[in-house]
Amino acid sequence: MDNPYYFLEGGGEMGLQIRNKDWTQTPLGSPDIWPQNLQSAVSIILNNPFPMYIAWGKEYRQIFNDAYVPILGHQKEIDALGKSTSETFSEVWHITEPIFKAVERGESVGFSNFMFPLLREGSIQNCYFDLAYSPIFLQDRSIGGILITIFETTAKNLADEELNKSEKRFKAIADNIPNLAWMADEKGDLYWYNKQWYDYTGTTFEEMKGWGWKSVYREDELVNILQEWNFSLEKGIPLEMSYAIKGADGNYQEFLTRALPVKNEEGEITTWFGTNTNITSQKAVEQALDDSKKELEFVIEAAALGTFDYNPITNKFSANIRLKEWFGLSADQEVDLNDATKVIVEEHQENVLNAIAKALDFSSGGFYDIAYNIVNPISKNEITLHAKGKVLFDDNKMPFRFNGTVEDITAQNTARKQLEQSENNLKSIILQAPMAIAILRGPEYVVEIANESALDLWGKTSQDVTNISVFESIPELSLQGVKEILNNVRASGKHLATTELPLKIMRSGTLETVYMNFSYEPIYDDHSNSNKIMVLGYDVTPQVIARKEIEKSEQSIRSLVESAPFPIAVYTGSEMRITLANQSMVDAWGKGSNVIGQLYRNLLPELENQNIYEQIETVYKTGIAFNAKNQPVGILKDGFLKVHYFNYSFTPLRDSSGAIYGVMNTAAEVTELNEVKEKIEESEKRFRDAVHQAPVAMIIVRGPENIVSMVNAPYLELVDKSTSDLLSRPIFEVLPDAEESISPIFKEIYRTGEAFHGYEFPVTLTRFGKKENCYFNFVYHPLLDFNTVTGVMVVATDVTANVTAKKLLEENEQKFRLLADSMPQFVWTADERGKFNYFNQAVFDFSGYNKEEIVEKGWLSIVHDDEKEDNTERWMDAIATEKDFIIEHRFRKSDGTYRWQLTRALPQRDKEGKITMWVGTSTDIQDQKMFTTELEREVLERTKELFQKNDDLEKMNKELQSFAYISSHDLQEPLRKIQTFATQLREREYDNISEGGKDKFIRMQSAADRMQTLIQDLLAYSRTSIQERIYEKANISTIVEEVKENLEYDFEGRSTTINIINDCQIDVIPVQFRQVVFNLITNSLKFSKPDCDAKITIDSLVAFGSELNNLNLKQDVEYCYIKFSDNGIGFEEEYSEKIFQVFQRLHGKEKFQGTGIGLAIVKRIVENHRGIITAHGILNEGATFKIFIPTSH
């Protein structure tokens, strides 16, 4: 035989390395003396497309093919050839050794999906394999080594694991979203609900399936609900409706219901996905908004503000009475805007019109805020007004309404002008200064003024710091010695300066270090007292950082060079002087350690004719780096010139100005890789042995008829055939079902000579008594004879069970993806370590990102900058503490706008309580947030105004008390004289008065009596809210009896019945509550029908507010409910509020006596007891008064 190494032919890259390796340096010795069976086995693995390796001898020396290299990994591949398996895979030798021992006893061992914890990429990773271990026998039937065939299934396992996780993830999503969710078939029969539905409704699936959901809706609303649902089913259009759903506690809450149809490829509806979103709180917000509006109207009136409302479309301007009085306009006049602006002083008119025009421009935000002077056209007085308003825009950004308030600030404006004049000079100097300047006042160092440079340094606005202690607005300064410096200056009264003072300042959410040169100057007043300090600062951060970076850079380069595991050196100047060289480079040169400072040419003269000097000079001159791979370099070591092979590069080094000052040389020796190369040849007989010993299904077919020339037992088992069925017969004659899918593969291999790899390839086979669709992983490998394809080797693995299971998982995953993507909320999941791995479609639609972009940019990229730090801290805390994650933050929409979201994430745990994943949702709360913010802003503004008005109200109270005194004394004194003189005239002079005079005299006396009653009623009304509140326990029946005694005279001459049905004991102010009963009884007597007896019925009961039919009651407070009814003339229901107003009468005083104050007194006394009174009447049938008083105070 001419070539002793014929069995090493072929085999690709590993064949080359095996042929080039010096095997005489290993226990195996030269390949020409290897045992015949080892040579055969090597030939087999080198020409096999599947991963295979041989562990030979007692030390298990390794020989492997190209397909096995990826399993080794790059780090192990370099020196694994010829080494012991126990060294290469030391981390799993405790697992592998027992298997090898079993094979050495003559056993063939196989494993499916076997896990090895292998060292890969610097860490232990769980890897999965299908393995077959076969003994390699020697001539004497002893075992010389082991043949291992290995298929890695890690990726498949990870995929299966991901599918399982995906199913769990989407089930968790469905059960953890804040909405109620459900699915229905195309006919509307519901067949699935999420956990939230059952938790809220307290129902079971048996109760809810089909159309059982109707039981949780109100019966009177069900007709409309069914009509809307059936209409969507009939038309195939989305459903949206809002109705109340009954909870497990029996209470109803308002829900927004949405349902979307899911269609197949033919456009037919197959499924409906629905959600129910609780909007009860939104309804409450709308009610609060209405209450706020009423409160605002009261505040405007109390604050003496003018209000205006301008229609930009009609140019009409309306206002309240106060503003029209200021402008000299008629109270009932709707005014053109041009007429209204005529009273503005000439020098302010243009500013006002410009401010209005700007506010009407959408880009301005619609805000209007201006002060101006007007001259009243009637009084000719000039006053200063401050107007604030807001413009509303439609969807086309066109203004349709402009309203606001106006305040008379004449007095404030005059004082402000005087103060501004005195401060302008100093402020002008400070604000225009080119350095940071601030004035700090008092021991708390309150910022009195700070110029733009100071604000830029602090990262603050003027509003953030003015009139606030500098250590409150910039708290990070407190612990950095600044306060001690200020205290020293304040105590000593002397100037102090610092240079390059390092300070940490929070700017844009990040704590930054700046370096400052400061000067601290005490400021003295007229009395030589220093209560202020002027601080002047100059930012020298760029200079300090630049200096430190240069120092750091130099140190980094030196450390890098010294510690690098591969040769590195630096040559400076055109003469190439060596300034740096690590130990690896010194060893490569072999010239000793004293190399620093020498010239490169002098140290390595042997490189003269190897073109290396020229390469370095070119890099130094042009600034273009040079790289070389696998280059031979002759180096003189120990007197011998030896050729080494290197991958090396020369890189230019530049100074801060960009000029080249040197060249850095890095290298890696690759000599060993060039010495390992040899040849091998295929052996047909040994190849056949390998096929029969292979643990996987293999078959070889020859010629265009695909005649089976070889088949092993695993293949026969896979297709349910015997050797006689297949051998020497055309394969498709035996397996006709497979011809349609497999025959084209054979033809393409014969045409191209290229292998075909199939993964989960579908093939129809009749086996085990039935025809079935099967799936295989296989390789169809061409067999060559003088570069001509003469046959095909097939290696196959049956993966039908895996594919079937995976398809089922994928169907489940698709189902839950549709559910998640139909949610209006954002839905996302993360693994147990907090790494995000899924977002529903709503996230992509909102952000404008696709899946790859959101993975690349990260979830935080759509979170507002102001919330990013808090978001990160809370998320990391939730991961660390395993607690629920909840936060309100803003997300950026694809159009650049931000919307507030309420985000919640709950951990999902396995049976042992270990977290397996996180399921999160984000719900849009923009409207609620904006309402709350606006409400808080308005409340803050109005609170300031109300404080301002408190003094006025106190003065008004004093005036009211004075009025009460006058009413009770001064006003009644002349009235009593009128009544006394009238009595004397009637007794003594009545007969001397004419008939006409007598009539006028009687009318005068009657008017005086009415006036006395009016004054007494007004006095009683004013005292009801200012009397001292001393509560006593009293029964309703007792109070009624006391009043009846006082009214005994009024009952004479008429038939009156007062019937008390149920009694009640409550805390009352006795004198006031007797007045209530007195006024209600006299009111019933006054308005009784003349033709029938007066009947009054009083009933009462004690109950909590939640049990009484009045929404204004507090639900958890106990009340005494008193119902006072009569059979009098009654009233129309539309007057049920009016009758409680002062001086409001529903009947003329000629017909019914009274002042119109009695029921107003009743209402005030009830409210004084923190109660509520309502009135209800039916004309000509009677009136009913309902009183709700807390039973205790």
LODO-371861 format. One record per residue (C-alpha): residue in three letters; x, y, z. Coordinates in steps of 0.25 Angstrom, whole numbers, plus 5000, padded with zeros to 4 digits. Each point is the difference from the previous one (the first is absolute). Example, Ala and Ser with C-alpha at 12.3 -4.5 7.8 and 13.67 -1.06 7.14 Angstrom:
2
ALA504949825031;SER500650144998;
***
This chain:
1193
MET500050005000;ASP500650134995;ASN499450095011;PRO500149955014;TYR499150115005;TYR498849974990;PHE499049995011;LEU500250145004;GLU499650064987;GLY498850104999;GLY499350055013;GLY500150154997;GLU500750095010;MET500249905011;GLY500549904990;LEU501150104997;GLN500350025015;ILE500149855002;ARG500949984988;ASN500950115005;LYS500149975015;ASP501349935005;TRP499349885006;THR501449945004;GLN499950105012;THR498849935005;PRO499749865005;LEU499349964987;GLY501350014992;SER500250024985;PRO498649974993;ASP500749894991;ILE500149915012;TRP498650035005;PRO499249875002;GLN499249974987;ASN498650025007;LEU500550145005;GLN500450034986;SER498649964995;ALA499350075011;VAL500750134997;SER499749994985;ILE498549985004;ILE499950135008;LEU500850094991;ASN499049974989;ASN498850005008;PRO499150135000;PHE499549975014;PRO500850045013;MET500949885004;TYR501349985008;ILE500949895004;ALA500549985015;TRP501249914998;GLY500749925010;LYS500050005015;GLU500250155000;TYR498950024990;ARG500850094990;GLN499150084991;ILE499949994985;PHE498750084994;ASN499450054987;ASP499650144996;ALA498649985004;TYR500449985014;VAL500850135001;PRO498850095003;ILE499649915012;LEU501450025006;GLY500050154999;HIS501150094995;GLN500850005014;LYS500049845000;GLU500249984985;ILE501550065001;ASP500649895008;ALA499049895000;LEU500649924989;GLY500849885006;LYS499750045014;SER499249915010;THR498550025001;SER500250015015;GLU500850134998;THR499150064989;PHE498749985008;SER500550005014;GLU498750075005;VAL499249874996;TRP501049895001;HIS499349955012;ILE498849974991;THR500849964988;GLU501049905007;PRO498949905004;ILE499450004986;PHE501449974994;LYS500249895010;ALA498749934996;VAL500450014985;GLU501449945003;ARG499249885006;GLY499549984986;GLU498650075001;SER499550104990;VAL499350115007;GLY499150114995;PHE499350125006;SER498950094995;ASN499950155004;PHE501149985011;MET500550125008;PHE501450045002;PRO500450125008;LEU501250054990;LEU500950115002;ARG499750104988;GLU500450154998;GLY500550005014;SER498849955007;ILE499449865003;GLN498849984991;ASN499049895000;CYS500149934986;TYR499249894994;PHE500449894991;ASP499549874993;LEU501249905002;ALA500549864996;TYR501249945006;SER500649874992;PRO501249925003;ILE501149994990;PHE500649865000;LEU501449964997;GLN500449874992;ASP500149925013;ARG498550055003;SER500550095012;ILE499550145000;GLY501050114996;GLY499150125000;ILE498650064999;LEU499350064988;ILE499050115004;THR498950054991;ILE499450135006;PHE498950094996;GLU499850135008;THR498550035003;THR500250125009;ALA499450104990;LYS498849904999;ASN499949995015;LEU500050155002;ALA499050024989;ASP499149905007;GLU500250065013;GLU499750144995;LEU498749954994;ASN499649945014;LYS500450135006;SER499250084989;GLU498849925003;LYS500150025015;ARG500350154997;PHE498850024992;LYS499149935010;ALA500650095011;ILE499750124992;ALA498649964998;ASP499849985015;ASN500850125004;ILE499550124991;PRO499150095008;ASN498849984990;LEU499049905000;ALA500249914987;TRP499349904992;MET499949924987;ALA498849964992;ASP499849924988;GLU499550054987;LYS498549995005;GLY500350085012;ASP500049885010;LEU501150035011;TYR500949895002;TRP501250065009;TYR500150115011;ASN501350055007;LYS500249995015;GLN499650155001;TRP498649974995;TYR499849895011;ASP500650085011;TYR499250124997;THR498649934997;GLY500249885010;THR499549914990;THR500449874994;PHE500249954985;GLU498849915001;GLU499250125004;MET500650094989;LYS500249914988;GLY499250034987;TRP499150125003;GLY500049985016;TRP500750145001;LYS498650064999;SER499849985015;VAL501150105004;TYR499350124993;ARG498850085005;GLU498749944994;ASP499450134996;GLU501350034991;LEU500149864994;VAL499150024988;ASN500950114995;ILE501349925003;LEU499549884992;GLN499550094989;GLU501450064999;TRP500849875001;ASN499149934990;PHE500150124990;SER501649985001;LEU499849854998;GLU499150024988;LYS500950114993;GLY501349955004;ILE500550135006;PRO500750045013;LEU499150025012;GLU500150115010;MET499050035011;SER500050055015;TYR499149935010;ALA500149965015;ILE500449865004;LYS499749945013;GLY501149965009;ALA500249885010;ASP499550105011;GLY498750034993;ASN500450144996;TYR500050054986;GLN501250074994;GLU500150074986;PHE500849934989;LEU500450034986;THR499849884992;ARG500849984987;ALA500049884991;LEU500849974987;PRO499749904989;VAL501249914996;LYS499949954985;ASN500749884993;GLU500750024987;GLU498749994992;GLY499550125008;GLU499049915009;ILE499850035014;THR500649895009;THR500150065014;TRP499650135008;PHE500950065010;GLY499450095010;THR500450085012;ASN499250085011;THR500850125006;ASN499550065013;ILE499750144998;THR499350035013;SER501150095005;GLN499950084987;LYS498550025002;ALA500450055014;VAL501050094994;GLU498950064991;GLN499250035012;ALA501150065008;LEU500350094987;ASP498550055001;ASP500250035015;SER501350074997;LYS499350094990;LYS499050055011;GLU501150025010;LEU500850084990;GLU498850094997;PHE499850035015;VAL501550035001;ILE500050104988;GLU498850075007;ALA500750005014;ALA501350054994;ALA499450124993;LEU500549954986;GLY499550044987;THR499749894990;PHE500050004984;ASP499649914989;TYR500450034986;ASN499549934987;PRO501150014990;ILE499149954989;THR498950115002;ASN500950105007;LYS499050025011;PHE500550035014;SER499249975013;ALA500350035014;ASN499550005014;ILE499450125006;ARG501250045008;LEU500950014987;LYS499050074992;GLU499950115011;TRP501550014999;PHE499950024985;GLY498850095001;LEU499149904992;SER498549975001;ALA499749885010;ASP499149934989;GLN500950044988;GLU500849904992;VAL501150074995;ASP500950004987;LEU501549985004;ASN500450124993;ASP499050095009;ALA500649935012;THR501450044997;LYS499850144998;VAL500050045014;ILE501449945001;VAL501150115001;GLU500650034987;GLU501449965004;HIS499549865004;GLN499049974989;GLU501049944990;ASN500649915011;VAL498649955004;LEU499649974986;ASN501449934997;ALA499849925013;ILE498649964995;ALA500549964986;LYS501149925006;ALA499149925009;LEU499149974988;ASP501249944993;PHE500049855003;SER501550005001;SER500050095013;GLY499349905008;GLY498850095001;PHE500450075012;TYR499750155003;ASP500650085011;ILE500150155000;ALA499950135008;TYR499550134994;ASN499350135004;ILE498650044996;VAL499250145001;ASN498649985005;PRO499250084989;ILE499050045011;SER500850035013;LYS501350044992;ASN500849925010;GLU501249924995;ILE500249875006;THR501049884998;LEU499549864997;HIS500749875000;ALA499349904990;LYS500349854999;GLY499349914990;LYS500049874992;VAL499649974985;LEU499449874996;PHE500349944987;ASP499249904991;ASP500749884993;ASN500450094989;LYS500850095009;MET499050114998;PRO499550085013;PHE498649995003;ARG499950065014;PHE500950105009;ASN499650035014;GLY500750045013;THR500050095012;VAL500450155003;GLU500550065013;ASP500150155004;ILE501550015004;THR500050155000;ALA500650015014;GLN501049894998;ASN500550054987;THR500350145006;ALA500849945012;ARG500749904991;LYS500550114990;GLN500650085012;LEU500749875005;GLU500549964986;GLN500650134998;SER500949995012;GLU500449864997;ASN500350014985;ASN501450055001;LEU500549895008;LYS499349894993;SER500550054987;ILE501450005004;ILE499949855006;LEU499149954988;GLN501050054990;ALA501249955006;PRO500849904992;MET500349915012;ALA499049935010;ILE499550095011;ALA499049985011;ILE499650085012;LEU499749915012;ARG499250065012;GLY500049975015;PRO500549885007;GLU499249914992;TYR500650054987;VAL498850034993;VAL500250034985;GLU499650154998;ILE500550004985;ALA500849914991;ASN500450044986;GLU499949914988;SER501549955001;ALA499749955015;LEU498749934995;ASP500749934989;LEU501049955010;TRP499049955010;GLY499149944988;LYS498850085006;THR499050114996;SER499850135007;GLN498749945005;ASP500749885006;VAL501050085009;THR499450145003;ASN499650035014;ILE500449865004;SER501249965008;VAL501149964991;PHE500249875008;GLU498549974998;SER500050024985;ILE501349944998;PRO500149905012;GLU501249934995;LEU500950125004;SER499649975015;LEU501149905002;GLN501150064991;GLY500650105010;VAL499350124993;LYS499250045012;GLU501250005009;ILE500750094990;LEU498750105000;ASN499949995016;ASN501550045000;VAL499850124991;ARG498850045008;ALA500649995013;SER501350074996;GLY499450104991;LYS501349984991;HIS500249974985;LEU500349854997;ALA500549934987;THR500149864996;THR500649944987;GLU499649874993;LEU499049965011;PRO499449874996;LEU498450005001;LYS499049894997;ILE498850074994;MET498749934995;ARG499750034986;SER499049944991;GLY499849895010;THR501549965000;LEU501050045011;GLU501150074993;THR501450055006;VAL500450144996;TYR501250085004;MET499950155004;ASN500850125004;PHE499250075010;SER500050145007;TYR499150035012;GLU499750155003;PRO499250045012;ILE499050114997;TYR499850115011;ASP498850085002;ASP499950155005;HIS500249955014;SER501349934997;ASN499349865002;SER500349894991;ASN498749914997;LYS500349974985;ILE501249934993;MET500350024985;VAL500549884994;LEU500850014987;GLY500449874993;TYR500849964987;ASP499849864994;VAL501449944998;THR499549864998;PRO500449984985;GLN501550045004;VAL500049915012;ILE499449884993;ALA500950024988;ARG501250005009;LYS499549875007;GLU499649934987;ILE501450024995;GLU500649945012;LYS499049895000;SER500349974986;GLU501549995001;GLN499849915012;SER499049914993;ILE500949984988;ARG501149965008;SER499249905009;LEU499449944987;VAL501349984994;GLU500749945013;SER498849905003;ALA499649964986;PRO500249854998;PHE500550024985;PRO501250084995;ILE499850155000;ALA501150114998;VAL500050154998;TYR501150074991;THR500050155000;GLY500750104990;SER500449974986;GLU501249935005;MET499149895007;ARG500550015014;ILE499449895009;THR499250075011;LEU499149895005;ALA500149854998;ASN499349895009;GLN500649875004;SER499349924989;MET500750094989;VAL501349995007;ASP499949855000;ALA499750004985;TRP501250084997;GLY500949925009;LYS501050115002;GLY499950015015;SER499250105009;ASN500950124998;VAL499250054987;ILE499450145005;GLY500650124993;GLN500749924989;LEU499850024986;TYR499149904993;ARG501049984988;ASN501249985010;LEU499349905008;LEU499549914989;PRO501050024988;GLU499549864994;LEU498750074995;GLU500850094990;ASN499649924988;GLN498649965005;ASN499250124996;ILE499650035015;TYR500850135002;GLU499350064987;GLN498649965005;ILE500350075013;GLU500550134993;THR498850004991;VAL499049995012;TYR500850125006;LYS500050084988;THR498649984995;GLY499249975013;ILE499449874993;ALA500049885009;PHE500749874994;ASN499549865003;ALA500649874996;LYS499649855002;ASN500849875000;GLN501350084996;PRO501349935002;VAL501050085008;GLY501549955002;ILE500550045014;LEU501449975005;LYS499949935013;ASP501249935007;GLY500850024988;PHE499049934990;LEU499150074991;LYS498749935001;VAL498750034992;HIS498850035008;TYR498550034995;PHE499350125005;ASN498750074999;TYR500450155003;SER499650144998;PHE500650145001;THR499150115004;PRO500350155000;LEU500050085014;ARG499550145000;ASP500150115010;SER498950105004;SER500350094988;GLY499849884990;ALA501549994997;ILE500749864999;TYR501049985011;GLY500249854999;VAL499649864996;MET499449895008;ASN500349854996;THR499149895004;ALA500349854996;ALA499549865002;GLU500949884997;VAL499349894991;THR501249914997;GLU499349885006;LEU498850014990;ASN501050004988;GLU500749875005;VAL498749915001;LYS499649954986;GLU499949864994;LYS499149924990;ILE499049885001;GLU499349914990;GLU498649945001;SER499949855002;GLU498749944995;LYS500049875008;ARG500350085013;PHE498950104996;ARG499049884999;ASP500449965014;ALA499850145006;VAL498650004993;HIS499649875007;GLN500650045013;ALA499350145000;PRO498950025010;VAL499250084991;ALA499249964988;MET500849994987;ILE499849954986;ILE500850014987;VAL499450004987;ARG500749994986;GLY499850044986;PRO498850074993;GLU499149895005;ASN500350035014;ILE500449855003;VAL500249975015;SER501449955002;MET500150015015;VAL499050035011;ASN500249995015;ALA499149945011;PRO499550145005;TYR499550044986;LEU499349874999;GLU499350025013;LEU499750154996;VAL499249954987;ASP499549875006;LYS500749914989;SER501049885000;THR501350004993;SER499549914989;ASP498850104998;LEU501150114996;LEU501349944996;SER500350014985;ARG498750054997;PRO499650154995;ILE499650075013;PHE498750064995;GLU499549874995;VAL500149965015;LEU499550145005;PRO499150054990;ASP499350115009;ALA501450075002;GLU500350014985;GLU499350134998;SER500750085011;ILE501449934999;SER500249974985;PRO500350144997;ILE501150015011;PHE500749884993;LYS500050064987;GLU500550145005;ILE501249935007;TYR500449924987;ARG499950134992;THR500850105010;GLY500849905008;GLU499650085012;ALA499549945013;PHE498550035005;HIS499750025014;GLY498549995005;TYR499550055013;GLU498649955005;PHE499849954985;PRO498649954997;VAL499949864994;THR498849914998;LEU500349855004;THR499149885002;ARG500649935012;PHE499549925012;GLY498749974993;LYS499650144996;LYS500350124991;GLU500550125008;ASN500750134998;CYS501449995006;TYR501150115002;PHE501549975000;ASN501350075002;PHE500949954989;VAL501350024991;TYR500049954986;HIS501549994997;PRO500649984986;LEU501049884998;LEU501050044990;ASP500949914991;PHE501050094992;ASN499150125003;THR498849934994;VAL498849985009;THR499849855000;GLY499049985012;VAL499450075012;MET500249985015;VAL498850035008;VAL500150025015;ALA498650025007;THR499450035014;ASP498549995002;VAL499550125007;THR498549984997;ALA499650005015;ASN500850135003;VAL499450074987;THR498649965004;ALA500250055015;LYS500650134995;LYS498850034990;LEU499049985011;LEU500850105009;GLU500150104988;GLU498549994998;ASN499850045015;GLU501050114999;GLN499350064988;LYS498749995008;PHE500650085012;ARG500750104990;LEU498750034994;LEU499450035014;ALA501250085004;ASP500050084987;SER498550035002;MET500250075013;PRO499950155000;GLN501150005011;PHE501549984998;VAL500349855004;TRP501449955002;THR500849905007;ALA501449985005;ASP500849885005;GLU500349975015;ARG501250104999;GLY499250114994;LYS500549994986;PHE498850044991;ASN499649894990;TYR498650044994;PHE499250124997;ASN498650004994;GLN499650074987;ALA499450125008;VAL501550035004;PHE500550004986;ASP498850084995;PHE500250115011;SER501550014999;GLY500249994985;TYR501149905003;ASN500049864994;LYS500549885009;GLU501550014996;GLU500050155003;ILE499449995014;VAL501049895003;GLU501150084995;LYS499650135006;GLY499449945013;TRP498750025007;LEU500550135007;SER500250074987;ILE498550035000;VAL499950045015;HIS500150155002;ASP501450055005;ASP499450055013;GLU499549865004;LYS501149924995;GLU500949995012;ASP498849975009;ASN499549904990;THR501349935001;GLU500150005015;ARG498649955002;TRP500249894990;MET501349955005;ASP499550015014;ALA498849914996;ILE500949904994;ALA500950005012;THR498849995010;GLU499149924992;LYS498950105003;ASP498950054990;PHE500550124991;ILE499150124999;ILE500350144995;GLU499350124993;HIS500950054988;ARG499950064986;PHE500349934987;ARG500450074987;LYS499049974989;SER500549994985;ASP499650144998;GLY500950055011;THR498950035010;TYR500049945014;ARG498849935007;TRP499949965015;GLN500049855002;LEU499749915013;THR500949884999;ARG499949885008;ALA500949875000;LEU499749885008;PRO501049885002;GLN499549864995;ARG500549895009;ASP500249854998;LYS499549895010;GLU501250035009;GLY499750155000;LYS501250034991;ILE499850124991;THR499949954985;MET499650134993;TRP499450135002;VAL498750054993;GLY499750144999;THR499050104994;SER500050154998;THR498650075000;ASP499850144994;ILE499650105011;GLN500350134993;ASP498650055001;GLN499949985015;LYS501450055002;MET499850124992;PHE498750035008;THR500749985013;THR501250094997;GLU499150114994;LEU499149995013;GLU501250005009;ARG500550134992;GLU498750075001;VAL499849965015;LEU501450065003;GLU499750134992;ARG498650015006;THR500549975014;LYS501050124999;GLU498950094996;LEU499149955011;PHE501050035011;GLN500150144994;LYS498550015002;ASN499949955014;ASP500350145006;ASP498850054992;LEU499149895005;GLU500450035014;LYS499650144998;MET498749964994;ASN499749915012;LYS500350125009;GLU499050094992;LEU499049895001;GLN500149995015;SER499950155000;PHE498749994991;ALA499549905010;TYR500250095011;ILE499350124993;SER498949904996;SER499749965014;HIS500250145006;ASP500150134992;LEU499049954989;GLN499049955009;GLU500050135009;PRO499350094990;LEU499149894996;ARG499549985014;LYS499850155001;ILE499150004987;GLN499249885006;THR499950075014;PHE499550134993;ALA499149924991;THR499349935012;GLN499850145007;LEU499450064988;ARG499049884998;GLU499650015015;ARG499950155001;GLU499850064986;TYR499449894991;ASP498650064999;ASN500650134996;ILE500649944987;SER499350004987;GLU499649864994;GLY501150014990;GLY501050045011;LYS499549885008;ASP500349914988;LYS501450054998;PHE500350005016;ILE499649855000;ARG500949974988;MET501250085007;GLN499849925013;SER500049874992;ALA501350044993;ALA500750035013;ASP499649865005;ARG500549944988;MET501350085001;GLN500249955014;THR499849864996;LEU501050014989;ILE501150065008;GLN499849895011;ASP500149894989;LEU501250064994;LEU500750015013;ALA499649855003;TYR500649964986;SER501350085002;ARG500249935014;THR499849864996;SER501449984995;ILE500850085010;GLN499349955013;GLU500949915009;ARG499749854996;ILE499749935013;TYR499349874997;GLU499049925009;LYS499349874999;ALA498550024996;ASN498849924995;ILE499350054988;SER498649985008;THR500550095012;ILE500450124991;VAL498649994992;GLU499350005013;GLU500750125005;VAL499750074987;LYS498549965000;GLU499950075014;ASN500650134994;LEU499049994988;GLU498849985009;TYR499450134997;ASP500249984985;PHE499349875000;GLU498750075006;GLY498950004990;ARG500549904990;SER500149855000;THR501449955000;THR500649865002;ILE501549975002;ASN500349855000;ILE501449955004;ILE500249864994;ASN501449965004;ASP500950075010;CYS501550034999;GLN501150055009;ILE501150094995;ASP501050105004;VAL499550144997;ILE500150145004;PRO498750015008;VAL499650154997;GLN500349994985;PHE499349864998;ARG498850055007;GLN500050124990;VAL500149894989;VAL498749935005;PHE499350135003;ASN500350064986;LEU499549874993;ILE498749995008;THR499750154998;ASN500349984985;SER499049894999;LEU499050075008;LYS500250134991;PHE499849924987;SER498949915005;LYS498849994991;PRO498850085006;ASP499049894997;CYS500649895007;ASP500749965014;ALA501550025000;LYS500749875002;ILE501549995003;THR500749865000;ILE501449995006;ASP500849874998;SER501549965003;LEU501049894999;VAL501549985003;ALA500849944989;PHE501450014993;GLY500250094988;SER500249884991;GLU498649955003;LEU499350144997;ASN499650044987;ASN500850134999;LEU501450004993;ASN500450135008;LEU500149925013;LYS501349945005;GLN499949854998;ASP500649965014;VAL499350105009;GLU498749975008;TYR498950104998;CYS498650035006;TYR499150014988;ILE498850095003;LYS498850014990;PHE499050125002;SER498849994992;ASP498750084999;ASN498750014992;GLY500150154996;ILE499950074987;GLY501449944996;PHE500950054989;GLU500549974986;GLU501349915001;GLU500850104991;TYR500050095013;SER500649905009;GLU501350085001;LYS499550144999;ILE499149995013;PHE501349995008;GLN500550144995;VAL499950125008;PHE498850094997;GLN499549904989;ARG498549985001;LEU499149914991;HIS498850085004;GLY499650155002;LYS500150065013;GLU498650054999;LYS499549865000;PHE501049935010;GLN500750085010;GLY501549995002;THR501450054997;GLY500549894991;ILE501249975010;GLY499449895009;LEU500449884991;ALA501450064997;ILE500250005015;VAL499649855001;LYS501049974989;ARG501150085007;ILE499849935013;VAL500049864994;GLU501350034993;ASN500550065013;HIS499849865005;ARG500849944988;GLY498649954995;ILE499350004987;ILE498550054997;THR499249984987;ALA498650044996;HIS499049934992;GLY498650054996;ILE498749964993;LEU499150124996;ASN498750005008;GLU500449875007;GLY501150045010;ALA501550025003;THR501149905006;PHE501350045006;LYS501149905002;ILE501150035010;PHE501249925002;ILE500850035013;PRO501249925005;THR499649935013;SER501350055007;HIS501050114999;
***
